[in-house]
């Protein structure tokens, strides 16, 4: 009996570990497929897209709206030679793309498409010869935290809660199709004036919503800096929903801080 049971136990153990290994491989493949072709997480590392996106936001990017390329794959693996199922973004989309020089991930809003003319006069966008309607609305306020400061264009104020807030002048900008979104304005800057350009075929003109704190298509592309006019071949996905948002003050040794520093009101926000 002992001679019969020992081989069976060993065989059962080998089958268990083999099944687990197969399951693990299948899980990894499923995650890679999901991240490559359906949704992928993306963290916001700066304040160039305030007020819509904040430093500390974690969002999901939809991968299918603009087609697929090697930039859709982990580590930009060169398994897709060209952009397939390609589709053009719409004005107003919040897009994630690779920097044209260093291929890091960037996020901006699409302002102009191929063939459009775009310029800026005193900080106001002129699209195809027409100024975009721009209406001042109530200030955007944000609580100061470890990952969110008060830029030179903001004004620090004491809130009723006793916390220090930063107030920015906020404007509602509207595109020709009626799409509207809020932007921040710090005051007059050299980038408020931009000479008229025509967006080349296969490219997009992008800007950050925090207009005076964004190195976007108004500036020549440089590694670690501005992005220039972006080729659509560099598109990775479209910002879809905010999954998580943190003030950046959580500590691993303090479980209470894991929850107290969360910006609960931002979770689930559709973009």
C-alpha positions as CSV (number, residue, x, y, z in Angstrom):
1,X,0.0,0.0,0.0
2,X,2.8,2.4,0.9
3,X,4.6,1.8,-2.4
4,X,1.4,2.6,-4.3
5,X,0.4,5.8,-2.4
6,X,3.8,7.5,-2.6
7,X,4.0,7.7,-6.4
8,X,0.4,8.9,-6.5
9,X,1.1,11.7,-4.0
10,X,4.1,12.8,-6.0
11,X,2.1,12.7,-9.2
12,X,-0.7,14.7,-7.6
13,X,1.8,17.3,-6.4
14,X,3.4,17.6,-9.8
15,X,-0.1,18.0,-11.4
16,X,-1.0,20.8,-8.9
17,X,2.2,22.8,-9.6
18,X,1.8,22.3,-13.3
19,X,-1.8,23.5,-13.3
20,X,-0.8,26.6,-11.3
21,X,2.0,27.4,-13.7
22,X,-0.4,27.1,-16.7
23,X,-2.9,29.3,-14.9
24,X,-0.3,31.9,-14.1
25,X,0.9,32.0,-17.8
26,X,-2.7,32.3,-19.0
27,X,-3.3,35.2,-16.5
28,X,-0.3,37.1,-17.6
29,X,-1.3,36.7,-21.3
30,X,-4.8,37.9,-20.5
31,X,-3.5,40.9,-18.6
32,X,-1.1,41.8,-21.5
33,X,-3.9,41.5,-24.1
34,X,-6.2,43.6,-21.9
35,X,-3.6,46.3,-21.4
36,X,-2.6,46.3,-25.0
37,X,-6.0,46.3,-26.7
38,X,-8.7,47.3,-24.3
39,X,-7.7,49.5,-21.3
40,X,-4.4,50.5,-19.7
41,X,-3.8,52.5,-16.5
42,X,-2.0,55.8,-16.7
43,X,-0.9,58.1,-13.8
44,X,-0.9,61.9,-14.0
45,X,2.6,63.2,-13.0
46,X,2.1,66.9,-13.5
47,X,-0.5,69.8,-13.3
48,X,-0.5,70.7,-17.0
49,X,-4.1,69.3,-17.4
50,X,-5.6,71.2,-14.4
51,X,-8.5,71.6,-13.8
52,X,-9.6,68.4,-15.5
53,X,-6.8,66.2,-14.3
54,X,-4.7,66.4,-11.1
55,X,-1.3,65.2,-10.1
56,X,-2.0,61.9,-8.3
57,X,-4.9,60.8,-10.6
58,X,-4.8,57.3,-11.9
59,X,-6.9,56.9,-15.0
60,X,-7.8,54.2,-17.5
61,X,-7.0,54.9,-21.2
62,X,-9.1,53.3,-23.8
63,X,-6.8,51.7,-26.3
64,X,-9.1,51.1,-29.3
65,X,-10.4,54.6,-30.4
66,X,-7.4,55.5,-32.5
67,X,-6.2,52.1,-33.7
68,X,-3.2,50.1,-32.7
69,X,0.6,50.3,-33.2
70,X,3.7,49.2,-31.5
71,X,3.0,51.9,-28.9
72,X,-0.1,50.0,-27.9
73,X,2.1,47.2,-26.6
74,X,4.2,46.9,-23.4
75,X,7.6,48.4,-23.9
76,X,6.6,49.5,-27.4
77,X,7.4,46.0,-28.6
78,X,7.8,46.2,-32.5
79,X,5.2,43.5,-33.2
80,X,2.8,45.7,-35.1
81,X,4.8,47.3,-38.0
82,X,2.2,50.0,-38.8
83,X,-0.8,51.6,-37.2
84,X,-3.8,49.4,-37.8
85,X,-7.5,50.1,-37.5
86,X,-6.4,53.8,-37.4
87,X,-9.0,56.4,-36.6
88,X,-8.6,60.1,-36.1
89,X,-9.3,61.8,-32.8
90,X,-11.9,64.5,-32.4
91,X,-11.3,68.0,-31.3
92,X,-11.6,68.1,-27.5
93,X,-10.4,64.6,-26.9
94,X,-8.0,64.0,-24.1
95,X,-5.3,61.9,-25.7
96,X,-2.3,59.9,-24.5
97,X,0.6,59.7,-26.9
98,X,4.4,59.1,-27.0
99,X,6.7,62.1,-27.0
100,X,8.1,62.4,-30.5
101,X,11.7,62.6,-29.2
102,X,12.0,60.4,-26.1
103,X,8.9,58.3,-26.4
104,X,7.7,58.9,-22.9
105,X,3.9,59.1,-22.3
106,X,2.3,62.5,-22.4
107,X,-1.4,63.6,-22.1
108,X,-3.0,66.7,-23.7
109,X,-6.2,67.9,-25.2
110,X,-6.7,67.9,-29.0
111,X,-7.4,71.4,-30.3
112,X,-6.9,71.1,-34.1
113,X,-6.9,68.4,-36.7
114,X,-5.1,68.0,-40.1
115,X,-5.8,70.9,-42.4
116,X,-7.0,73.2,-39.5
117,X,-5.3,76.5,-39.0
118,X,-4.6,77.5,-35.4
119,X,-3.2,80.5,-33.7
120,X,-3.3,82.3,-30.3
121,X,-4.0,86.0,-29.7
122,X,-3.8,87.2,-26.1
123,X,-4.3,83.7,-24.9
124,X,-7.4,83.1,-27.0
125,X,-7.4,80.2,-29.5
126,X,-8.1,81.2,-33.1
127,X,-9.3,78.0,-35.0
128,X,-9.8,78.2,-38.7
129,X,-10.0,82.0,-38.5
130,X,-12.6,82.0,-35.7
131,X,-11.8,82.8,-32.1
132,X,-13.0,80.1,-29.7
133,X,-15.7,81.5,-27.3
134,X,-14.1,81.9,-23.9
135,X,-16.1,82.8,-20.8
136,X,-14.7,83.5,-17.3
137,X,-16.3,81.3,-14.7
138,X,-15.7,80.9,-10.9
139,X,-12.2,80.3,-9.8
140,X,-10.8,76.8,-9.7
141,X,-9.8,75.9,-6.2
142,X,-7.5,73.1,-5.1
143,X,-6.3,72.0,-1.7
144,X,-2.6,72.1,-1.3
145,X,-1.0,68.7,-0.7
146,X,2.4,67.0,-1.1
147,X,1.7,66.4,-4.9
148,X,-0.2,69.6,-5.6
149,X,1.3,73.0,-5.0
150,X,0.2,76.6,-5.9
151,X,1.9,77.7,-9.2
152,X,2.9,81.3,-9.7
153,X,-0.5,82.1,-11.4
154,X,-2.4,80.9,-8.3
155,X,-3.5,82.7,-5.1
156,X,-3.2,81.0,-1.7
157,X,-6.2,81.5,0.5
158,X,-7.5,80.0,3.8
159,X,-10.6,77.9,3.4
160,X,-13.4,77.7,5.9
161,X,-12.1,74.3,6.9
162,X,-8.8,75.8,7.9
163,X,-6.9,74.2,5.0
164,X,-4.9,76.3,2.6
165,X,-6.3,76.4,-1.0
166,X,-5.0,77.6,-4.2
167,X,-7.3,79.7,-6.5
168,X,-6.8,80.0,-10.2
169,X,-8.6,82.1,-12.7
170,X,-10.8,79.7,-14.8
171,X,-12.3,80.0,-18.3
172,X,-14.8,78.0,-20.2
173,X,-13.6,77.4,-23.8
174,X,-16.0,76.0,-26.5
175,X,-15.1,74.3,-29.7
176,X,-17.1,74.8,-32.9
177,X,-19.0,71.5,-32.4
178,X,-20.2,72.7,-28.9
179,X,-17.7,70.7,-26.9
180,X,-16.6,72.8,-23.9
181,X,-14.1,72.4,-21.1
182,X,-12.5,74.6,-18.5
183,X,-9.0,76.0,-18.7
184,X,-6.7,77.9,-16.4
185,X,-5.1,81.2,-17.1
186,X,-2.2,82.6,-15.0
187,X,-2.1,86.0,-16.8
188,X,-0.1,87.4,-19.7
189,X,2.8,85.2,-20.9
190,X,4.9,85.0,-24.1
191,X,3.1,81.8,-25.1
192,X,-0.3,83.7,-25.2
193,X,0.7,84.7,-28.7
194,X,1.3,82.0,-31.3
195,X,1.5,82.6,-35.0
196,X,-0.9,80.9,-37.4
197,X,0.1,77.4,-38.5
198,X,-1.6,74.7,-40.6
199,X,-1.7,71.3,-39.0
200,X,0.0,68.8,-41.3
201,X,-1.7,65.7,-42.6
202,X,-1.6,62.9,-40.1
203,X,-0.9,65.2,-37.1
204,X,-2.8,66.9,-34.3
205,X,-2.3,70.2,-32.4
206,X,-2.6,69.6,-28.7
207,X,-2.6,71.9,-25.6
208,X,-2.8,71.5,-21.9
209,X,-5.8,72.8,-20.1
210,X,-3.6,74.7,-17.7
211,X,-2.5,77.0,-20.6
212,X,0.4,78.7,-18.9
213,X,1.8,75.5,-17.3
214,X,1.9,73.3,-20.4
215,X,4.7,72.5,-22.8
216,X,2.6,71.5,-25.8
217,X,2.2,72.1,-29.6
218,X,3.0,75.8,-29.2
219,X,6.7,74.8,-28.6
220,X,9.2,72.8,-30.6
221,X,9.5,69.2,-29.5
222,X,12.5,68.5,-27.2
223,X,13.3,65.5,-25.1
224,X,11.8,65.8,-21.6
225,X,10.1,69.1,-22.6
226,X,7.6,70.3,-25.2
227,X,5.9,68.0,-27.7
228,X,5.5,70.1,-30.9
229,X,2.7,69.2,-33.4
230,X,2.1,65.5,-32.7
231,X,2.0,62.7,-35.3
232,X,-1.1,60.5,-35.0
233,X,1.1,57.5,-35.3
234,X,2.3,58.3,-31.7
235,X,-1.2,58.0,-30.2
236,X,-1.6,55.4,-27.4
237,X,-5.2,55.9,-26.3
238,X,-8.0,58.2,-25.1
239,X,-8.4,59.1,-21.4
240,X,-11.6,57.4,-20.2
241,X,-12.2,57.4,-16.5
242,X,-10.4,58.3,-13.2
243,X,-9.9,55.1,-11.2
244,X,-8.1,56.6,-8.2
245,X,-6.8,59.9,-6.9
246,X,-4.4,60.6,-4.0
247,X,-3.0,63.7,-2.4
248,X,0.3,62.0,-2.2
249,X,0.6,62.0,1.6
250,X,-0.1,58.3,2.4
251,X,2.5,56.3,4.3
252,X,2.9,52.6,4.1
253,X,3.3,52.3,7.9
254,X,0.0,54.2,8.5
255,X,-3.0,52.3,7.2
256,X,-5.3,55.2,8.1
257,X,-3.4,57.5,5.7
258,X,-4.2,55.1,2.8
259,X,-7.8,56.3,3.0
260,X,-7.6,59.7,4.5
261,X,-5.5,61.0,1.6
262,X,-7.8,59.7,-1.2
263,X,-9.7,62.3,-3.2
264,X,-12.9,60.3,-3.1
265,X,-15.0,62.7,-5.1
266,X,-12.7,62.2,-8.2
267,X,-13.0,58.4,-8.4
268,X,-15.2,57.3,-11.2
269,X,-15.2,60.7,-13.0
270,X,-15.7,60.1,-16.7
271,X,-13.4,62.0,-19.1
